[in-house]
Amino acid sequence: MMRFGKPLRRNFLLERGTAFLNHGSFGATPRAVLAAAERWRVRMEASPDRFLRYVMPDALRAAAGALARFLKAKGDDIVFVENATSGMNAVLRSLELRRGDEILATTHTYNAVRQTIREVCRRTGATLVEARIVLPVGNVSDLVSPIEQKLSRRTKLVVLDHIASPTGLIFPVKRLAARARARGAKVLVGGAHAPGQLELDIPSLGVDWYAGNCHKWLFAPKGCGFLWARRGAQAGIHPPVISHGYGKGFKEEFDWTGTRDFSAWLAVPEGLKFFRQLGPGRVRSHNHRLVTQKAAEISDAWNMPVDGAPELHDSLMAIRLPDFLQRRDPRLLMRELLMRHRTVVPVVQIGGGLWVRISAQVYNVPADYDRLLEHVQGLRPGRRRK
């Protein structure tokens, strides 16, 4: 059994001397998975025509099948995309909406998805309605009630984040989807952070479409996401790039949109293998315990709140930054922590305040979070910088 913490960090290419507390943004790919992707690339370059015409199609469907089994889904209902945002774009830009229709999202919706919704609304005349999620969140009702209150007879689509990117808060998707369906709305879920953090049975959620990432919590190489579509909701959904498969069906349209490097998608089974070797339940338990304990310690030290109750999180959590940093530019502050102090965390603006989001992954140790405390304290006005 692999030991977590420093011994396991050797399985990754992460820079030595860096407190990497941001697995949530881009993930970190193990050496074994990178090696598998490289083997696929070498095989492709050895005979591009043979590989892309005759090897890749079956290999891609095999990889999709492996991912589908992990998600309790069917392989024919899953296609690969570059990332969850691409999958969300594919659905949003394929829907037929008109003036007076409403798309319901939340104030914690991932900004790239919000921008896509805005463009769709501009083009179709539909309206974006946002349910306001106020921090800190005391219980699951604080996530459900604002969304339920915004549902109306005009709501045609509800866009939900399974795990909110700014905070790591887990939304009760199955419960919310049932409410939406009862009002006649369809449901699109952004699951960028959920695969790996949560044990998923996607078909049981009762949603129409689910877009997720494999390069975050499933250890796949960068640029690896998927789109699942309910069998009855596949017709009319097209990839962002229309290509030779247009009109031939869900799989055919998405599996080939042009020449590209397919190695990240084909390496998904190796990422799943690495995850299974660690033990998915063991990983989730370790990450949840570490992130919630350290978030509580940081919150106490700063005398600032966490974003919500520990049970509403898995491997991500946000803490409001101390008052002396609230007027800082979040991008510059994040850059300073990274470039000057080699402490990697996202600084996000939520509800007019600055919060720092911490991740926990199997290579993290308590000292990583202690460094964050130390370096933030060093930014206090009047403190001498080392």
C-alpha positions in Angstrom: 0.0 0.0 0.0 1.4 3.4 -1.0 2.2 5.7 1.8 0.6 9.2 1.5 2.5 12.4 2.1 6.2 12.9 1.3 6.9 9.3 0.1 4.0 9.6 -2.5 5.2 13.0 -3.7 8.0 11.2 -5.5 5.4 9.8 -7.9 4.8 13.4 -9.2 6.9 15.9 -10.9 6.0 18.7 -8.5 8.9 21.2 -7.7 10.7 20.5 -4.5 10.4 23.2 -1.9 6.9 24.2 -3.1 3.8 24.1 -0.9 1.4 23.0 -3.6 -2.1 23.5 -2.2 -3.9 23.9 -5.5 -4.5 20.5 -6.9 -8.0 21.8 -7.6 -7.1 24.2 -10.4 -5.2 22.0 -12.9 -4.4 18.8 -11.0 -1.1 17.0 -10.9 -0.4 14.0 -13.0 1.6 11.0 -11.7 4.8 9.9 -13.5 3.2 6.6 -14.5 0.3 8.2 -16.2 2.5 10.7 -18.0 4.5 7.7 -19.2 1.4 6.0 -20.5 0.4 9.1 -22.4 3.9 9.3 -23.9 3.7 5.7 -25.1 0.5 6.6 -27.0 2.2 9.6 -28.5 5.1 7.5 -29.7 2.8 4.9 -31.2 0.9 7.7 -33.0 4.1 9.3 -34.4 5.5 5.9 -35.5 2.6 5.5 -38.0 0.2 8.5 -37.9 -2.2 7.1 -40.6 -2.4 3.6 -39.1 -2.8 5.0 -35.6 -5.4 7.7 -36.3 -7.4 5.8 -38.8 -7.4 2.2 -37.4 -6.0 2.1 -33.8 -7.3 5.3 -32.1 -11.0 4.9 -32.7 -11.3 1.5 -30.9 -8.7 2.6 -28.2 -10.7 5.8 -27.6 -14.0 3.9 -27.1 -12.1 1.4 -24.8 -10.9 4.4 -22.7 -14.4 5.8 -22.6 -15.7 2.5 -21.5 -13.3 2.3 -18.6 -14.3 5.8 -17.5 -18.0 4.9 -17.9 -17.6 1.9 -15.6 -16.0 4.0 -13.0 -18.9 6.5 -13.2 -21.5 3.7 -13.2 -22.5 4.7 -16.7 -22.6 3.2 -20.2 -19.7 3.8 -22.6 -22.0 4.9 -25.4 -23.2 7.8 -23.3 -19.8 9.3 -22.6 -17.6 11.3 -25.0 -14.2 12.9 -24.3 -13.7 16.7 -24.4 -10.7 18.8 -23.5 -12.2 19.9 -20.1 -15.5 20.4 -18.3 -15.9 23.9 -19.7 -15.8 22.5 -23.3 -18.5 20.0 -22.4 -20.7 22.7 -20.8 -20.2 24.8 -24.0 -21.2 21.9 -26.2 -24.6 21.6 -24.4 -25.3 25.3 -23.8 -24.5 26.3 -27.4 -26.6 23.5 -28.8 -29.9 24.2 -27.0 -32.7 25.9 -28.7 -33.8 28.8 -26.5 -35.9 31.9 -27.2 -36.8 35.2 -25.7 -38.6 34.8 -22.4 -36.8 31.6 -21.5 -34.6 31.5 -18.3 -31.4 29.8 -17.5 -31.0 29.4 -13.8 -27.5 29.3 -12.3 -25.9 30.5 -9.0 -23.5 33.1 -8.0 -20.9 30.3 -7.5 -21.2 29.1 -11.1 -17.8 28.8 -12.6 -17.0 32.1 -14.4 -16.2 30.5 -17.8 -19.6 28.8 -17.8 -21.3 32.0 -16.7 -19.7 33.7 -19.7 -21.0 31.0 -22.0 -24.5 31.4 -20.6 -24.3 35.2 -21.2 -23.3 34.6 -24.8 -26.1 32.1 -25.3 -28.6 34.6 -23.7 -27.3 37.4 -25.9 -27.8 35.3 -29.0 -31.2 33.8 -28.2 -32.9 36.5 -26.1 -33.0 34.1 -23.0 -32.3 35.5 -19.6 -29.7 34.4 -17.0 -31.1 34.2 -13.5 -28.7 33.7 -10.6 -29.5 32.3 -7.2 -27.4 34.0 -4.6 -25.4 31.7 -2.3 -24.2 33.6 0.8 -21.1 32.6 2.7 -20.6 31.0 5.2 -23.1 28.2 4.4 -24.5 26.7 7.6 -26.2 23.6 6.1 -27.4 22.1 2.9 -30.6 24.1 3.0 -28.5 27.3 2.4 -27.6 25.8 -0.9 -31.0 24.4 -1.9 -33.4 27.2 -0.9 -31.9 30.0 -3.0 -32.1 27.8 -6.1 -35.6 26.6 -5.4 -36.8 30.2 -4.9 -35.6 31.2 -8.3 -37.2 28.3 -10.2 -40.1 29.5 -12.3 -42.4 28.5 -15.2 -39.9 30.2 -17.5 -36.9 28.2 -16.3 -35.9 26.0 -19.2 -32.5 25.0 -18.0 -30.9 24.7 -14.5 -27.1 24.8 -14.5 -25.5 23.4 -11.4 -22.0 23.0 -10.1 -21.6 19.6 -8.4 -18.7 21.0 -6.4 -18.4 24.8 -6.6 -15.0 25.9 -7.9 -14.5 28.9 -5.6 -15.1 27.0 -2.4 -15.4 23.3 -2.8 -19.0 23.3 -1.5 -20.8 20.2 -2.6 -24.3 20.9 -4.0 -27.0 18.2 -3.6 -27.4 17.7 -7.3 -29.8 14.8 -7.1 -32.2 16.7 -4.9 -32.0 19.8 -7.0 -32.4 17.9 -10.2 -35.7 16.4 -9.0 -37.0 19.9 -8.1 -36.0 21.2 -11.6 -37.6 18.2 -13.4 -40.8 18.7 -11.4 -41.0 22.3 -12.9 -40.3 21.0 -16.4 -36.7 22.3 -16.6 -33.7 20.4 -17.9 -30.5 20.1 -15.9 -26.9 20.5 -16.9 -24.2 19.8 -14.3 -20.7 21.1 -14.2 -18.8 18.3 -12.5 -15.3 19.7 -13.0 -14.2 18.7 -9.4 -16.5 15.9 -8.6 -15.0 12.8 -10.4 -12.5 11.4 -7.9 -13.6 13.6 -5.0 -17.0 12.0 -4.9 -18.1 8.4 -5.6 -20.3 9.0 -8.6 -23.2 7.2 -10.1 -24.0 9.7 -12.8 -27.1 8.1 -14.3 -28.8 7.9 -10.9 -28.5 11.7 -10.4 -31.5 12.3 -12.7 -29.8 15.0 -14.8 -29.8 15.5 -18.6 -26.1 16.3 -19.1 -23.0 16.0 -16.9 -19.6 17.5 -17.9 -16.5 16.5 -15.8 -12.8 16.5 -15.7 -10.3 13.6 -15.5 -7.2 15.8 -15.1 -8.0 17.0 -11.7 -9.0 14.3 -9.2 -8.6 11.3 -11.5 -4.9 11.9 -12.2 -5.2 12.0 -16.0 -3.0 14.3 -18.1 -4.1 17.9 -18.8 -6.8 18.5 -21.3 -8.9 15.6 -20.4 -12.6 15.9 -19.7 -15.8 14.2 -20.6 -19.5 14.8 -21.4 -22.2 12.4 -20.3 -25.6 12.7 -21.8 -28.8 10.9 -20.9 -29.8 8.7 -23.9 -32.9 10.8 -24.6 -30.9 14.0 -24.4 -28.1 13.2 -26.9 -29.8 14.2 -30.1 -29.0 17.8 -31.1 -26.0 18.1 -28.9 -22.9 19.0 -31.0 -19.3 19.5 -30.1 -17.9 23.1 -30.2 -16.1 22.1 -33.5 -18.3 20.7 -36.2 -16.5 18.1 -38.3 -17.0 15.0 -40.4 -19.3 13.2 -37.9 -22.0 15.9 -38.0 -25.4 14.3 -38.0 -24.1 10.8 -37.4 -24.8 10.7 -33.6 -23.4 11.7 -30.3 -20.3 9.5 -30.2 -19.4 10.0 -33.9 -19.6 13.8 -33.7 -17.4 14.1 -30.6 -14.9 11.3 -31.1 -13.4 13.0 -34.1 -13.4 16.8 -34.5 -10.0 16.9 -36.3 -6.4 15.9 -35.9 -5.3 16.3 -32.3 -3.2 14.6 -29.6 -5.5 12.0 -28.2 -2.9 10.7 -25.6 -4.5 12.4 -22.6 -7.8 10.7 -23.3 -6.2 7.4 -24.0 -4.2 7.5 -20.7 -7.4 7.8 -18.6 -7.4 4.0 -17.8 -3.8 4.5 -16.4 -5.0 7.4 -14.2 -7.9 5.2 -12.9 -5.5 2.4 -12.2 -3.3 4.8 -10.2 -6.3 6.0 -8.3 -7.5 2.4 -7.5 -4.0 1.4 -6.3 -4.2 4.2 -3.8 -7.7 3.2 -2.8 -10.5 5.7 -3.7 -12.1 5.6 -0.2 -8.7 5.9 1.5 -7.9 8.9 -0.7 -11.1 10.7 0.0 -10.9 10.1 3.7 -7.3 11.4 3.9 -8.0 14.4 1.8 -11.2 15.4 3.6 -9.6 15.0 7.1 -6.5 17.0 6.1 -8.3 19.9 4.4 -11.0 20.3 7.0 -8.5 20.1 9.9 -6.1 22.6 8.4 -8.9 24.9 7.2 -10.1 25.1 10.8 -6.6 25.8 12.1 -6.1 28.6 9.5 -9.5 30.0 10.3 -8.7 30.2 14.0 -5.4 31.8 13.4 -6.8 34.5 11.1 -10.0 34.8 13.2 -11.9 34.6 9.9 -14.7 32.2 8.8 -14.5 29.1 6.5 -16.9 29.0 3.7 -19.2 26.4 5.2 -19.6 23.3 7.3 -16.9 20.6 6.9 -19.5 18.0 5.9 -20.3 20.1 2.8 -16.8 19.5 1.5 -14.5 16.8 0.4 -11.0 17.9 -0.7 -11.4 21.6 -1.2 -12.2 24.4 1.3 -12.1 28.2 1.4 -11.2 30.6 4.2 -11.7 34.3 4.2 -8.4 36.2 4.2 -7.5 38.5 7.1 -8.8 42.1 6.9 -5.4 43.5 6.2 -5.4 41.7 2.9 -9.0 42.4 1.8 -8.0 45.4 -0.3 -5.3 43.6 -2.2 -5.6 42.7 -5.9 -6.3 38.9 -5.8 -4.2 38.2 -8.9 -1.2 40.0 -7.5 -1.6 38.5 -4.1 -1.7 35.0 -5.6 1.3 35.7 -7.7 3.3 37.0 -4.7 2.5 33.9 -2.7 3.6 31.7 -5.7 6.6 33.5 -7.0 8.1 34.9 -3.8 7.0 32.3 -1.2 6.5 29.2 -3.4 3.1 28.6 -1.8 0.5 27.8 -4.4 -3.2 28.7 -3.6 -5.9 30.5 -5.6 -7.2 33.8 -4.1 -10.8 34.3 -5.2 -13.3 37.2 -4.7 -16.6 36.0 -3.4 -19.4 38.4 -2.4 -17.1 41.4 -2.2 -14.5 39.6 0.0 -11.2 37.8 -0.7 -11.0 34.1 0.1 -8.2 31.6 -0.2 -9.1 28.1 -1.4 -7.0 25.2 -0.2 -6.8 21.7 -1.7 -5.7 18.5 -0.1 -4.2 15.6 -2.2 -2.3 12.5 -1.3 1.1 14.2 -1.6 0.3 17.0 0.8 1.5 17.2 4.4 0.4 19.5 7.3 3.6 21.5 6.9 2.4 22.7 3.5 -0.5 24.5 5.2 1.7 25.9 8.0 3.7 27.6 5.3 0.6 29.3 4.0 -0.1 30.6 7.6 3.5 31.8 7.9 3.6 33.6 4.6 0.2 35.3 4.9 1.2 36.5 8.4 4.4 37.9 6.8 2.3 40.1 4.5 0.8 42.0 7.5 1.7 45.7 7.2 4.7 46.6 9.2 6.1 43.1 9.2 9.6 42.9 7.9 9.9 40.7 4.8 12.6 38.1 4.7 
